[in-house]
């Protein structure tokens, strides 16, 4: 069941398991708030829980997954679950700047930590209102699928139905980037926007023309990265991709050569990017998407997560324990299979490359280690 759940999460079908606040500087977990539903602490989470995202904070590695589970590890081999995480939503991705950490997930959830993942505050939750008199909001309850922090203040969170959020204050406020189209300044109806949510700068919006992709006007956004040149790249379903050369002030739609969903994207020096996804498809561009070359890994297993390292190297992970590695841009990719201590081949969703190029991997059997051969 967990294997299918990862595929559904990354393919943006989203059937995985059914108050803005300032982050708190703390080394000790705060007293529980009776109004907050905290994640349950369970004994087998590090080895049995569905763990979708991994990141390296300054002090420790941090992993996130189903039911609001957060794991931390200083040794990168022994993991423990964090208590008093203020959500039970499935967390899909995590990013860190120093010891400041942000995680995103279902129900529009964003949580943040200022102490390397030891304690957390809830920054955003947007649970779907199903009451009879609820006003329909197409973005309410939409799952967030990736988060990218440019520094400790500025960052983006992306998700289903072209959902794009931006913060300029470390997540104290997340502003919706409209995908309804940009109005000309002279014709703009200020009453149509909520200034508290969007602000005065309409340049953060994506136009209808930018978002139009065949019959899909709101493609799901699956992953976001930044390249060495400072450019931003988003990839999503049906070969949709977007780039920004000005820090996210404006976006340009691209079309990948492959029309299926891309689940991840890695940024390198300059305008070099690698994207990967459904049925083992991997594409590489050295000009921020003006042209693409396919990387043949000789597999049709979907690739869910990836991490890059120097000289264009990468480690990609996915279905049936597949691990695809490339040591450098001019090296061929190599396919191996991760098998855990129970002789299982988990579906993998997250990966971190260690300094010695061993890997931390995560998926439907928790967090584990993998050492590629002949790298």
N, C-alpha and C positions, 0 to 999 in steps of 0.2 A: 504494500500500500504506500509506503514511504517513497519508493522508487517512482511510482506514478505521480506522487504529489510533487516531487521535484520537477519532473517534466512539465506538469501542468503549471507550476509556478513560473518556470522560465519561459514557457510558451505562451504565457499571458492568458490562460484559460481561467486561472484563479479559483479553483475549487479545493485548495490545499487544506483544510481543517476549518471546520466552520469559523483650554486653559493654558494655554501657553504659559511656560514657567521658565525663569532664568536658571541656567545650570548652577549648581552649588559646588563651591570648592570644599572638598571634604575628604578626609582619609578614613572616616568612620561612617558607616551607614546611618542615615537619619532615622528617627523614630517612625514607625509605620503610620501612614495616614489612613484613617478608617474609611475615607471616601474613595480610596484608590484600590483597584483590584490588582494585586501583585502576582507575579509569576510564581508558580509552585516550585519548591525545591524538592527534587527527586534524586534518588541515589544513583541511577544508571544513566543519567543524562549524558555524561561525556562519551559513553560508548554505545548508547542505544537511541539517543534522541536525534531528530532531524536537524542538522546544523547546516545552514545555508551560506553564511558569510564569515570570512576571516579577515583580520587586519593586524598590523603591528603597531601598537602604541609605543611610546618611548620606554615605558617600564615593563611592559608585558604584552603578550599576544592576547587578542580578544576574539571570541567566536559568538555568533548569535544564531538563533533558530526558532523552532516551533514553540508556541505557547509562551513566548516572551523569555525563553531560556537564554541566559548569557553565561559564557564560560571564560575564565581567564587562566593564563599560565605564564609564570616567570621562566620556567625551565624549557618551555615549548614541548614538553613531553608529558608532564603531569598536569591535568586540567581539573579545575574545581568550579562548581556552579556558584554564581553570585546571588546572594539573597536580596530581597526587597527591590526587585526590578519592577517598575510601576506599570506593567502591562502584561496581558496574556495573549496579545495579538502575535501572530507568527512574524518574526523578524527576518527579513530577507537579505539585508546587506548592511555593512558597517565600514566606517572610514575613520581615520585618526590623523590628527596633527599634533605631534608631541604626545602629551598625555590627555589631550582633549579628544573625545571619541563621540561619534554620532552613529546611531543605528536606526534603520527605517523598516517599515513592514506593512502588514495588512491594516485595514481601517484607517489608512492615512497616518499611521503612527510614526512619530519621531521621538526618540529618547536620547539623552546626552549625558556624558560623564566628563568631569574635569580632573579625575584622579586615575586615569588609565583603566577605567572599567570597573572600579571597585564599588562605586555608588552612582546612582542614576537618577535623573529627573525627567519627567514627562514634558516635552516641549509642544507636542501636537498630537491630537487624536480627533478623527473625523468619522465616527461610526455612523453607518447609514441609519437615518431616522425612518422607521417603518410605521410610525403612528398614522392613524387615518387622516389627520389634518396636516401632515408634513408637506412642506413645499418641495417639489422635486428639484434636486440639485444633481446634475450628471456627474459631478466630481466627488460627491459625498460617498464615503466608504470605499473609495478607489484605493487599491493596494499600491504602495510605493515599492519599487524594485531595485533602486540603486541610489547611492548618495556619494557625492564628491565634494570635499571641502578644499577650496583653493588655499585657504589659510585658516587661522583660528576664528575669523569673523565671517568670511565670504564662502558661500557654498550653494550647491544645487541638490535637489532630490527629485527623482523622476519616477513615473509609474504608468499604470494602465491608462488607455484612452488619451494619450498625449499629455498626461499630467506633468507639469513642470513647475517646481517651486524654487524660490530663491531666498536666501538670507544674507543680510549684511551685518548682523549683530550676533554672530555665533549661535544662531538658532532661537534667540529670544522671540523673534518674529519670523515667520515663513510667509512670503508673499506669493500668491498665485500668479503664474505667467499665463495670461489668457491665450487660448487657442481658438477663440471665436472670431479672430480677424482684427486687424489694426484699423482704427478709424482715422481719417485725415484730421489734422489738428483743427481746422475750421469747422468740420462737421461733427466733431466728437460731442456726444451727449454725456456730460459728466454724471448725470443721474443714473446712467447705465452701469457705472462702476462703483464698487465699494472702495473708497480711498484707503481704508484701514487695511484692506487685504491686498490691494494692488499698488497703491501709491500713485504718484503723479506722473510717473515715467511710463508712457505707453509703449516705448521702444522695446520693452521686455516681451511683448506679445509676438506670437507667431501668426502669420497671416493665413487665411484660408488657402491661398495659392501655395504657400510653403508647405501646408499640411496635406494637400490633396495627393493621394496616392491611389491611382486607379479609382476604385469605388470606396476606398477607405479614407475618410477624412480625419480620423483620429487614431492613427496607429499606436499600438502600445510601445512605450519607451522601456527598453530592458536594461541598458547599461550606458554609462557616461564616463569619459576619460578626458584628461588634459595632456597635450603633447609638450615637448620641450620648447616649442615656439610660443607657448601660451594659448594655443588654439584649443577649443573644446569640441568633442565629437560625441554624438548620441547615436546609438543603433537600436533597432527595434524589429517589429514584425514585418513580414512581406518585403524584406530587403530595404526597408526604409532606413535612412541615415540622415543626420543633420550635423552641420558644422557651424562654429562661430569663431571668427578671427578677432573679435573685440571683447572677449571676456564674457560673452553671453548677452551683449546688448542687442545683437541681431543674429538671426539664424538663417542658414541656407539649406534647403532640402537637397539631398543627394539620393541616387538610386544605385544600390549595389548590383553587381552582375547576377547575383543569386537572389531569387524572389522569395526565399523562405525566411524564417525568423533568425535573427542573430541575437545571441544571448549574452555576449560579452565583447569588450573592446579594450585594447591595451595601447597606451600612448608611449612613444619613444622620443628620442631627440629630434629636433626640427619638426617636420610635418609627417613623421613616420608613424603609421598606425597599423595594427593587426586586429581584425575582427573575426569572430568564430561563432558557430551555432548549430543549427539543425542539420542532421545527417552528416556530421563531420566536416561541414564546409568551413574553410579558413581562407580569408582574403587579406592581402597586404597592400598598402599604399604608402608611397614616399612623398606624395604631394597633397596630402589631406583630402584624398578622395576624388581628385580629378581623374585618376586612373587607378585600376586595381589589377593585381595579379593573384591568381589562385595558388594556394599552397596545398599540394596533394599529400594528405596524410594516410591515404589508402584505408579509410574507414568510413562507414556510414552511421556510426554511433554519434548521437548528438553530444556536443561539447557545451557544458553549462558554465564553467568557471575558468579563469585564467589569470596568470601573473607573468609579468615580463622581467627580464634582467638585461644587463649590459650587452651591447653589440647585437641587439635584435633578437636575443634569445627569449624563449618563453616556455611555460609549462601550462598545458591546457588539460582539463579533467572533465569527465562526463559519465555517460551511461555505462553500466556493466563494468565499472572500475577502470575505464580507459584513462590513460595518462599519455598525452602527446607532448614530447619535449623537443626543443631545438636549441642547440648550444650557442648559435650565432646566426646572423642573417644569411651567411653563405653556406650554412650546414643544412643537411636534409633533416626533416622531422623524423622522430622515432616513436613508435607506438609500443607501449607496455601496458600491463594490466596490474592494478593494485589488488592484492588479496590480503584481507585482514587476518588477525590471529585465529578467527573461527573459520578460516578458509572460505569466506564470503567475498564477493566482488561487489561492493556497495556502489550505488549510484552516487557520483561525486558532484558537488556543487561549488566548493570553495577550495582555494589553494594559496599557499604562501611559499615563496622560495627563500630558503635560509641562505646565509652567506656561503656555506659550503655546497650550495645547490641541492641539498636534500630538500624534501618538500613536507609541509604540513598540509594535509588534505581533510576535507569534511564532506559529509553527505548524510545518507539515511542511516548510517551506523556511527554517528558521532564524529569525533576528531581522531586522526591517526597520523602516522608518519610513513613516508615513502621515499626510498632512495633510488633514483634512476640509475640504470646500469649503463656503463660505457659512455658517460657524458664528460 
